[in-house]
Amino acid sequence: MESPIDITVVVPVRNEGRNIRATLTELLDQDYSPDRYEVIVVDGRSDDNTSQVVRHVISERSDRQVRLLDNPGRLSSCARNLGVRAARGELIAVIDGHVKIPTRQLFASMQRLKTQHAALCLARPAPLFMSDGKGTMAEWIARARKTWLAHSQVSYIYSDHEGFVDPVSSGFAYDRAIFEQVGYFDESFDAAEDVEFHHRLKRAGIQAYTSAELTIYSFPRSSLRGLFRQMTRYGVGRIRLIGKHRDAFSIETLVPAGIFLYFALLAAVAALGVWRPLWAAVYATGFAVYAAILLATGIASPPKHKGLLASLKIAAAIATTHLGLGWGLVKETVAGRPWSSPLRGRHQPLATAQRKSTA
């Protein structure tokens, strides 16, 4: 039987051929003993050269423990479960295939913080990477997503807080015993499967230890269209989460849906304004107030003296975030799927299968 190691990093990927080499390089260059960690890449049958790139890295870095697994289910939730079940580490982290790890001390910090604080879960800040001075749309999207209007106020993804926190927003590494306690990732989710899993951790009374030492940068979308699609998936995932865990609902969840419906009624209110001008005036006033708040937030966002056009782009990215989330929330609610029974308890068979396989 193979001896256990300290850390397993599971990397769920699909069509990350352009980025996976850089991510793997940063993982494999960690200042941590090579025999104490492994990396498991789980590929969702990519249509590009992702698997070939990973195989090349495995060949080139034979001094490191790297494995490539096939994910016929393609979804990230399926990939996470495949990786976790194959892991030999005592601490199992899930890290995306397109990230920037700013330090070679990440693994050492993970091990030390877990040990010092007896933490069953670790959480990491996950700010969006900003290439200063570039002035690209990705730059303005990253700055927009950092504003108070574009991310949850109970989230720790932009926080430098040190200590135990609610795991829902930023958990990423888990003591392997957790999976026996709360089950695995729900494979009926194709977005927000991590949030759903963390919600079960919270219900079980498990907190996450977070530290700026564990920061892992994500990359923003490069266009408003890509941002809209990303936020739509998040909105769909949020409704499925609420369908499974009713206590996950909050008033904050309704805000993007309300903004989307407000915009969707624009044409109808404009037509109605011919007969009810006061209604149209009230609606227009609300629209103007929202636009003013967005623009003020864009202007106030760093860096200073970036110009009005950049501020408008930041405002547009905030609006796109709201509309994408809102559309996902509305679409999935109207579809009715979140309230159907197949979404409930999907993690339980996986936990049962794991127990049988280790019996």
N, C-alpha and C positions, 0 to 999 in steps of 0.2 A: 504494500500500500504506500502511495506517495505521501511524504510528510507534509503537513500543512505549512502554509506560508502566511505572512502577516497581512498582505494587501492584495486584493484582486481588483483590477479596474475593468469594468465592462463598458465597451464602446459600441452602442447601437448605431448602425449606419445604413443609409440607403442613398446611392448616387452622391457620394462624397469624394469622388476620385480626385477632384482638384484640391481638396483640403486635408485628406486623411493622413498623408505623409507628414505634414507639418505637425499635426496633433500627436501622431505616434512618436515623432522625434522628440517632442517636448516631454512626453511621458517616459520614453526610454532613456532620456538623458538626465533623469532625476538623480540627485545626489543621495542615493539609497541603495543598499546592498542588492545586487541583481537577483540573488537567490531568495530574497524576502518579498518579492512582488511578481505578479504576472499581469499581462494585458490580454483580454479576450475581446476581439473584434467580432461582432455579430452582424453579418451583412444580410439585409432584406432583399436579396436577389436583385441587386442594382442593375440598371440598364446601361451604366457607364463602366469605366475601368476600375471601380473601387476595389474589387476582389484581387485584381492583378497587382494593383499598387501595394495592397497589404501583403500579398505573397512575396513581392520583391523586398519589402521591409523585413519580413520574417527571414528571408534568405540572407539579407545583408547584416542583420543584427542577430546572428545565431547565439550571441552571448547573452541574449535576453529571452525571457519566457513569454512568447507571444503566440497566440492561437487565433485561427480564423474559423468561425462557425457559420453555418448556413441557417438563415431564418426564413423558412417557407411561408410563415404568416405575414412577413414583410413589415408589420407594424412595430413601432418602438416598444410597445407593451410586451409583445411576444419576444422581441430581442432581449429585453431586460430579464425575462424569466429564463430564457435559454442560458444567458450568461451567468445568472445567479446559480442555477442548478449545476453548471459546470465548474463553478469557482472552487478553488482550494483555499482562498484567503479567509482569515478570521474577520477582516474588515473588508466589505465589498462596496466599492464606489461605482457609480454610474456617471460617465462623462461623455458628452456628445463628441461627434467626430469632427466638428468644426468649432474649435475653441482656441483661446490663447492662454497658456499657463505662464504667468509672469515670473515664476521663481522655480529654481531647481530643488527647493526645500519643501515642496507640497507634501510628498509622502511622509517625510520626517515629521512635519507638523501634524499631519493626520494621526500618525501613530502616537506622538507625544500627547496631543490633546485628548485623544480617546483614552489613553492610559491614565493621565493625570486626573481626569474628571469622570472616569468610569462611564463614559458616554456610550449609549447604544446607537446613537445617530449623530452624525456630524452635518452641519449646514454650511453653505458657503455663499458669500456675496457673489453675485453674477452680473456685474455691470456690463453694459454693452461697450465693446472696444471702440474707441474714437481715435482715428488717425489725425492728430492735431494739424491744422493748417491746410488740409486737403480741400475742404469746402464741398465735398460730394453730398449727394442726397443721403447716403448712408450715414454721414456725419450728422446731418440735421435730424435724421430719424433717431439716432442714438441719443442726441441731446433732448429730443422731444420725449422719448420714452423715460427719461430720467426725471422729468418734471412731475410735480404733485398731481397734475391732471391725467397723467398717462400710465400710472401704475398704482396698485393698491396701497393704501396708507398703512395697512397691517403687514406689508411685505418687508422682508429683510434683504432683498436682493441688492439694494443699493446702500445698505447700512454697514457701518464699521463697528457695530456693537460687538462686544465680547461677552459671552456667557450663554446660558441656556435660554432657548426661545421655542416658540411654537414651530414644529417642523414643517407645517403645511407649505410655506412659500419657498423654502430654500434647502430642504434636506437633500443629501446626495450620497452619503456613505453610511453603511449600516453594519452593525454587528450581525453575523450570520444567524444568530439565535432569533433575531427579530422575525425572520420569515416563518419559523415554526410557530411563532406566537400569533402573528396577524395574517398570515397567508402571503401570497405573491401578488404581482401586479395584475390588474384586471384586464384581460385581453379583449374585452368588448370595447375598450377605449382606444381610439386612435389619436387622441390628444388629451392632455391633463391626466394621463394615467399615473404620473408621479404625484400630482396633487391628491388624487383619490387615495393612493397608497399612504401618503403622509397624513391624510385625514384619519385613516384607521390607526396610524401610530398615535395621533393625538387622542383618539378615543381610548386607546389602551394606556394612556398616561405617560407615553414616551416623549420626552423632549429632545431637542437637538442642540448640540453645542456649536455655536458659530464664532468665527474669528476672522479678522481681515487677513490672517495668514493663509486662509483657505480660499482666497479669491481666485476665481476662474472667469476670465472674460468670455462673453459670447459675442458673436458678430451680428450687427443689425442687418435687416433687409436693405437692399440697395435701391429700392423703388417703392413708391406709394402703393403700387399694385401688389407687389410682393408682401408689403406690410399688411394690406387689407386681407389678403388670403391667410396670412399667419394668424391675424386676430380673429378671423372667422372661425378657424379651427379651434382657437382657444375658447371662443364663445360657445361653440358646440360642445366642447369638453366640459365647460362649466355647467351647462344645463344637464348633461348626463350625470355629472357629479351630484347635483341637487336631486336628480331623479333617484339616485341610489342612496344618498345621505341627505335627508331633508334638513337636518340641522346645519348643513353647509350653506344654506340660503342666508343672504344678508341684503339689506336695503341697497348697499353699494352695487350688488349684482344687477339691480334694475336700471341703474343710471344709463349705461350704454344703450340698453334696449329702448329706453325713453328717448334718448337723443336720436337714435335711428328712426323711430316712429315719427318723431317731430319733423325730421327731414323728409320722410316718406310722404307726409301729408302736405308738403309744400304746394304741389300743383292743385290739390283739392281746395286748400284754403285760399289760394290765389283766385280760383274760379268763384268761390263763395264770396269773395270780397266785393264782387259786383253788387250783391244783394245785402251783404253784411259787412260794410267797410270797417266797422269797429272791431269785429273779430279779426279781420285781416291786419288791422293796425296793431292789435295786441300780439298776434303771431309774429309780425315783422319786428316788433320791439324785442320779443324774446330772442329771435334770431340774431338781432343786432347785439344784444347783451352777450350772447354766447360767443359771437365772433370777436367782440371786443376783449373778452376774457382770454380767448385763445391768443390773440395778437399781443396782449400785454404779457402773457406768459412767455411767448416767443421772444419778445424784446428783452425780458428780464433774464432769459437763459444765458449762461456763459457760452462763448467768450464775449466780453464787452466789445462794442464798436464793430460788430460783425456785419452791420448793414440791415436795411429794411427787408431786402429780398430774402436774406437768410432767416430773418425773424418770421416772415410769411411762410417759408418752407417748414419751419419748426411748428408753426400753428397748423399748417395743413397736415403734418404728420400726426399731431395730437388728434385732430378731427378724424383722420383716417383710422387711428387706433380705436376711437369711440364707435365709429360707424361699422368697422369690421367686427368688433366684439358684439355690437348691437345686432347686426345681421345674423351672426352665428347663434346668438341667444334666441332671436325671434324665429329663425328658420327651424331650429331643433325643437323649440316649443310647439310650433304649429305642426311639425311632423308627428309629434306625439310619441316618439320613440323613448324619451327618457322615462316615461311612466310605465313602460311595459316590463313584465317580470324577467325576461332574459338578461336584463342588465344587472340583476341582483345576484350577489354571491358568486360571481364568476371566478373569484380567486380561490374559493374553497376546493374545487377539484384539483387545482394545481398543488395546493398544500398537501392534499391527500396523496396525490401521486408522488410527491417528494418523500413523504413518510414511508410509502410502500417501497420506493426505490432504495431507501437506506436501511430498510428493515433486515 
